Amino acid sequence: DALPILSDNVGELEAVRDKASEELLYLRSLDTVGDDINTIKNQINSLLFVKKICETRIQRLQSGNEIDVVKLAAASLGKLCTVPLDSILVDNVALQLFMDYMQQKGGQAHLFFWLTVEGYRVTAQQQLEVLQNLQRDGKHQTNQTKGLLRAAAVGIYEQYLSEKASPRVDVEEYLIEKLEDKLENEDPTPEIFDDIQRKVNGMML
C-alpha cells in the first residue's frame, strides 16, 4: 500500500495533515516531567515533519508543480523542514515512514549508507577544524586525527561497499575503485564519499 504522505490525492494529504495537527495539540497539552519530556519532544518533531511533508506536497499538487516527496526527503531529510536530523533519527515517525518505503523498494541499505556518510562528513569537518586550531597553537595531533578519520571511512567502505558487505550498496565499480584509491593513497577528507553519495541519492529518488 502507498504511504499516506506519498499520496497524489489532496484530500488524503489534508486528512493526514489534519490528523497530525490534532496529535500535536494533544501532545502539547500534556503535563510531562523527566524523561517523558524528551519522548514528547521527539514525537512532536516527528509530527511536524510529517505535517510539513503533507503541506509541501499539497502546495505542489495544487500549483501543478508536483515533485515526489521522496525526492525531497532523500535530497535532504534535515532541510525539508526545520527539524534537526538528530531529532528525526530518534524515535520518530517521519524517518520510519521513509525507511518503510525504501524497504519496499529494496533500498534500505542505500538510506543507511546516505545517513552514515552524513554523520561521517560532520564528524570529519569538526575533527579537522579542531586539528587546525591545535596546529595554530603549536600542538600536533595530525597522525592521530587522520588515523581515526581513515578508520571511520574504511569502516563505512567495508560495511556498505566492499565485496563482503551484505547487503551491498550497488553502484558502478569505477566509483568504488576511485574510493579505494583515495582510501589507500590520500588523507581522509569530509568529501571522500561525495561521488558515491550523490549516486546513491539519485537512486533513492
N, C-alpha and C positions, 0 to 999 in steps of 0.2 A: 504494500500500500504506500501511496505517496505521503510524505510527511506534510502536515498541515501548513507549515511555513513555506513549503515548496509549491503550494497550490497556485494555479492560474486563475482561480475564482476569487474575485474581490470580496464577495460575501463571506466565503470561508475564512479568508485572511482577516476580515474585520471581526469575525466571531472569535478567532484566536486572539487577536489584539485585545478585544474587549474582555475576554476571559483572563488574559494576563493582567489587565488593568484592575480587575476585581481582586485577583490574588494579591496584587501589590498593595491595594488599600487594606486588605485583611492583614497582611504581614506587617505593614507599617503601624497597624493599630495594636499590635501585640506588645505587652509589657514584659520584656525579657531581660535576663541578667546573666552574667557569667559567660560560659561557652556558647549558650543559646544565641547570644548577640551575633557572634561570627557566623553561625549557621544561618540565621535570618538574613544577615547582610549578603551572604553568598546567594541565597535564594532570590533576594531582591535584585541583585546584579544580573542573575540569570534571566529573570523575567523581563528586566529592562532590555536585555539583549534581544530576546525573542520579540518583544514589542517593537523594537527598532527595526528588526528584520521585516516584520509584517508591514510596518508603516512605509518603509522604503520600497517594498515590493508593490504595495497598493499604489503608491505615487507613480511608480514607473509603469504599471499596468494601465493606469488611468491616463497617463500622458502619452502612451504609445511607445515609450522608450524602454520597454521591459528588458531587464538584464537578469539572468539567472541568479538567484540569491546565493546559490552555492559558489558561483564565480566571485561574488562579493565577499563571502565569508572566507573562502580559501585564499583569496588575494591578500587578505589581512584580517584575521579574526579580531585583532585588537583595535583596528582602525575603523571598522564599520560603525562603531558607536563608542561611547566614552568609557565603556567598561574595560579596565586593565586586563591584559591577557592572563595574569596570575589569578584574577578573580574568576575568569571564565574557566580556568583549568581546575578550580577547586569546587567540588560538589555543586555542579551547575547543570542546568537543563540544556543550554544552548550548545555546548560542545558535544554533549551526549547525542543530541539530535543529529549533528553533523557527523559524528563518529558512526552512528547507526546507518546513515545514508552512505558513507564511504564503505562501510562493511558490506552493504548490499551490492555495491559496485565492485567489491573485492579490492578496495584501495585503502584499507585501514593503515597498512604499513606506510603508505605514502604520507598520510596525515601525521603519523607519529614521527616519521623522518623530518617532515617540514617543521613540526613543533620543536623537535630536538635540536635542529640546526638553528632555529631562532634563539633557543636558550644558549647554545654554544656561542653564537655571534655576540650576544650581550655580555656573556662572561669574558670572552676574549677581548672585547673592547675595554671592559673595565680593568682587566689584568694588565693590558698593555699601557693603559693610562697610568696605572699605579707604577708600572715599571719605568715609564718616562719620568715620573716625579722623583722616584728613587735615584735615577741616574743624574738628574739635575742636582740632587742633594749629595752627590758623590758616593751613593751606595750602589752596590752591584748585586742584582739577583737575576741577571739576564738568563743564564742557563737553566736555573730552576723554573722560572716562569714559562719559558719557551718549552721546556720539557713537559710541564703539566698540560700546556695547551696542545702540544703534539700528541700526548697520551689521550686527551679527550677527543681530538679529531680522529685518531686511529680507532678509538673505541666506537665512534659513530660509523666509520667506514666498515668495521668488522661486523657491527650489528645489522646494518641495513644494505650494504653494497658489496661486500665480499662474496666469494663463491659459496662460503659456508653459511651465509646469512639465511635465516628462514623465519618468516617469508622475506624474500629479497626484493628490494625496490628495483623495478625493471626499467633501466634507462640504457641508452646507447653505450656500447662498450668503449668507444673513444672517450666519452666523458669520464668513465671510471678510470681508464688508463691515464688520462690527464691528471686526475686527482691523485692517483697512486704516485705519479712522478713528483707532484708537489709535496706530498707527504714524505717522500724519500729524500728530496733534494733541496727543499726550501723551508724557511722558517714559517711556522703556522701563522695565519692571519685570520681576522674575523670573517673575511670574504672567501675563504678557501672552498666552501661548498656552494658558492653563489650559482655557478653554471648548472649544477645538478639540481639545486633547489628551484631555480627558475623552470627547469624542465618538469620537475615534479609538480610545481604549482600549476603549470599548464595542463598536466594530466588530471588534476583534481577538478578542473573547471567543467 
